[in-house]
Every structure is written in C-alpha cells, then in structure tokens.
Amino acid sequence: MNNSTLQNSTERSLEWYDYAVFSIILVISTLAGIYYGCWGTKQKTISGYLLGNKKMTALPIALSVAVGHFTAVTVMVMPADVYKYGAYQWFACISMFLLVILSVYIYFPVFFNLQLTSAYEYLERRFDKKTKFLASTLYLVCELIFLAVAAYTPSLALSISTGINVHLISSTICAICVFYTAIGGLKTVVWTDFFQFGVIIVTLLIVSVVGSISSGGFLSIWEQALKGDRLNIFDLDPNPTKRDSFWGYLFGFTAHYTNYVSLTQSGLQKFLALPTFRESVWSVIYVGICLSVVYTFIVFIGLLMYAKYSKCDPFLSRKIQRHEQMVPYYIMNVAGHVPGISGCFLVALFCASLSTISSSLNAIAGVFYKDFLYRFLSKNIKEKTVTNILKLIVALCGIAIIGLVSIMQHLGDIAPLAASIAAMSHGPSMGMFTLGVLFPKANAEGAFYGAIGGFIFTASIAIPLKFYNLEKTFAYPSKPLSVESCSVSNQTTEFDFQQLNNSLVHSSTSSSYLAPKSKPIEKKLPPFMFRITHLYHTFFGALVTVMLGLVISYFTNKGDSITDKRFLTPFVHKFVPDKSDKREMRNLVKHNK
C-alpha cells in the first residue's frame, strides 16, 4: 500500500509528543503484567491464572469484557461505515439490551450453577466429547484468524501515519500482548483492559468535541446528516440481502454479540471469575451500557466525518485509497494541529486491539489446555507446571497471529471480513449451546451434526460473498456521495461517480483513480444466498444448527431425551419430569405390561 497519499493529503505527521503518549500507554500496560507476574498476587494456580481466584468484582470485569469485544475494527472502521452507509450502527444499542436479557435469563444461570472453567466443558457434560471437541476447534481456529484482523487494523493506521512497515508494527503489538498476558494471567488482562477502556473513551470524547467545534456544532452536524440521508435508517424491509437494516441488527447483530460476549471462552471466562451470580448479572448489565456508549460515539464520529466531507468525498477525490483510511485521515485533518490528539487516537486503536488480543490469548490458553492437553497429562502434574504450559500456549498463539497478519491485507474490507470469520464459529457454537440449554430432547448426535451443518451453511454464504466482493461482481450501494467542492485532476472532465464509488467500496488494491464516464458493464448478480449481508451470518448459522439438530435428535433419540435439569435454563425445568417422576413412569409401564 502506498501510504504517502494519506500523509501528503493531511500534510501532517506524528510529532514527538504523539510518540510520547503512545509509548506511555504501552509501558503502563506492560508494567501491569510485570506487577502481577512478578509481585502482587502471583498467578501460580490454574484458577488464579484463568479465573483470578474468583475474587474479581463486577465493574472491572464488565469494562474488560466490553473493551475486549470491540476491537480496533470498531474504532477505526465502523465510523467509516456510518459515513458511507448511514447511522445503522446505533441499532447496536438495542442489540445490547437484548444481549443482557438473553444472557441473564437463558445462559448464565446454567453456567454458574455448573461452575465451569471452560465454556465448552458444558457441551461435554450435556452432550459428549466429540461435540465439545468440535466447538473448541471452531473457536480456536476462527479466533486466531479474527485476532490477526484485530492486530492488522491498528498496525495499518500507524503504518499510514509513520511509514513503518505494517508487519513490524503488528509483530510488536503481539509481542507486548504475549508478554503481559503470559506472565500476569487474567488479573493482568482485566486491569489493563480497565485502564485501556478509559483511554479509549477519553479519546472518543476528545475527537467528538474537536470534531463538533470544527463542523459548527451539533445542529449543523445533524442538519448535514439529514440532508445526506445518513439518518434515514428505519428500514423495516426484511430482505436479508440489504447490507444494513433494523431487522439485521435486531436478529443478526444481537446473535453475533450474545455469542461473542456470553458464549465464547474469552467472554464467559471473565464472568465466571466473579464470586456470585448476582455479580455476573450486574456485570453484564454494565457491559451493555458500556458498549451502547461506545456505539453512540462511533455513530457520532461517522456523522462528524460526513459533515466535514459531505461535498468532497476523500474516496472520490483520491485523498485516500482504502475504506480503512477514513478515520485516521479525518483525525489528522481535523485534530492533527492539537498536540497529542493524533497520538491519543493511535493509542485508542492499539488499546482496543491489545485488550481484544490479550483477552483472547488468555481464553485460548484455557480452552487448549482444558479441552485438548488435559487428557494427555499426568493427573499428578504440579499446578506451577500447568501455568508454565499455559504461558507457552499464549506465546505460540502470538507467533501464529503474526503469521496470519500477512494475509489480511489481501482480503478486502475489514469489517465484513471480521464479521464473516467470526460467524463461521459463532453460528454453530451458539446453536449448540442453545440446543443444550433450551431443548431437553436434543441429544449429542443432533448437536454435533447440526453444528457441522450450521458451519457448512455459514461458510457456503460467507466465502462466496467475499469472493464476489473481491472480484467486484457485487457491491452494496452506499449513501449519496459528492465531490462538488473538490479540486479534481485536470486530466478528466466527466465522471460517473456512483460507478467509481461502487468500485472503491470493496477495493483492496493499493491504487485507485478517477475513471472517465463510460457505458456501465452489466454484470449478473450472484445467487440470492450469496448476497445475504454479513449481519445475518451468525443468526442463520445458529438457526440452521438448532433446526437440523432437533431433526437429527428426533430420529436418533434412544430414550435419552430426559436430561439433568442442571443443564437446562430455569424456565425449561417445568417441562422436564423429576427423576422420581421418571422412575414412577417406568414402573407404571412395567406394571401395565
């Protein structure tokens, strides 16, 4: 990628104070790991390393979960989506409310009653080992790929601003995460996340204030957004091929975040570190509030960018070359003259990625040890040896992420890519957990083969969709864009701006240009299922898993449908006979015979 375009267009670069702010934040995060690893309450046991000895409190855990589940993709890419496609991201606030309801009333009561270490341990106890193995494998593979996306995004931003090689930056991020996560365990992850969340919120607030002042205040921003159709978001059309819609967020985004926060190891592990169920309830409520605040900031920054560039789009005027450059370009253009702002923004991006990567590394270590290595190790193994094994797993995962980053820059737009990768794991995983806690008649065969069917279905949608996007066969239309106030090249006089915009929306190349107006080439649209928006991928994956799982369970049921009530969510208990009732029914059958 040619980074000079962005640097020249803003005519600014990072100063010594930006680097100072950036360095101080990274040093603080590293020192937290050193403190908990070498002094403080050392994490010498498995419970201490993975669960903080179950002595954590609700608010730090909530902030850690929140910041661990919005990445640099959220901070850097989502505002650009608001700028181009409208303020649909605000519907995420509704999804957060539904996330709290689903977690508190359906999933958490079961997990806390069983006191699990690994989220996927539930699937083994409810179904069988092969089901747990499938869920753990999907989580590990997709999470590693997703973490590569999380590491690549802020590295791209810093590379744009400094010219430093993106792979060198991403390697540094991973090395820092591996260091403080490996030596400090969960407590380090939680308290560094707590600190990093504060940095992110303060940065978003500063950018919002500076941007509002430069755009003439809130009313001016709102008026520009209305004129530009950015607030026309109440689209009740149920068509799943629309990129953004109310229903897409109500069903798709809710399913995605509920699974990510409450049903993956990286989220559930932190809630299980709390001493009581009541603490976990308050913690997930705080998570919903925190994420709603973040998405409100994201939407507002997107509208700020539109107010600034409503008459001179940076894509069409060749000032930026990729979707992901929009936010750093805006920061450098509007707030680059304020000492430390550019550094703070880059720090916010890195904090978002550091928290995501560190949380997931700690969780991956727990899953890999508990679900894969544990059965092969001696039962008399010392806990100190186990913690060293967990640290080694963290280090090896960091190396794997560094290797995967080199692939990311060739795969197009980051936001849909991240959502599609996650959905391949999240859909089947959510389906398996839902089968387990809601359906007493679901059995191991149904859960296992239902999840395989859900994975195949999700992959068969997500992979071809990405292929069509890369080939520019299909692209989602954006909101109206304009270049009427831009100084464009004298080499061209007439442009088809809509055609140009569509070609740039999903471009992953390192160069772009203003093409003269020409007769559009008609291309056949991909089949309907390959145009389903990424928002629905997790939801449909879970739905297919549940439906297929119930059908298979029906045909393979051998009298094992009545399950232990501990594995079912409380409101399902009334549909399951007690063990004593079950014995009486068997005796009655025998007597009648």
Secondary structure, DSSP 8 states (H G I E B T S, - for coil): --THHHHHHHT----HHHHHHHHHHHHHHHHHHHHHHHSSS---SHHHHHHGGG---HHHHHHHHHHHSS-HHHHHTHHHHHHHH-GGGGGHHHHHHHHHHHIIIIIHHHHHHHT-SSTTHHHHHHT-HHHHHHHHHHHHHHHHHHHHHHHHHHHHHHHHHH---HHHHHHHHHHHHHHHHHHHHHHHHHHHHHHHHHHHHHHHHHHHHHHHHHTT-HHHHHHHHHHTTTT--------TTSSS-HHIIIIIIHHHHHHHHHTSHHHHHHHHTSSSHHHHHHHHHHHHHHHHHHHHHHHHHHHHHHHHHTTS-TTTTTS--SGGGHHHHHHHHHHTTSTTHHHHHHHHHHHHHHHHHHHHHHHHHHHHIIIIIGGGS-TT--HHHHHHHHHHHHHHHHHHHHHHHHHHTTS--HHHHHHHHHHHHHHHHHHHHHHHHH-TT--HHHHHHHHHHHHHHHHHHHHHHHHHHHTTS-----S----TTS---TT---B-HHHHHHHHHT--SS-----B-----------GGGG--GGGHHHHHHHHHHHHHHHHHHHH-SS-----GGGS-GGGGGGS--HHHHHHHHHHHHHH-
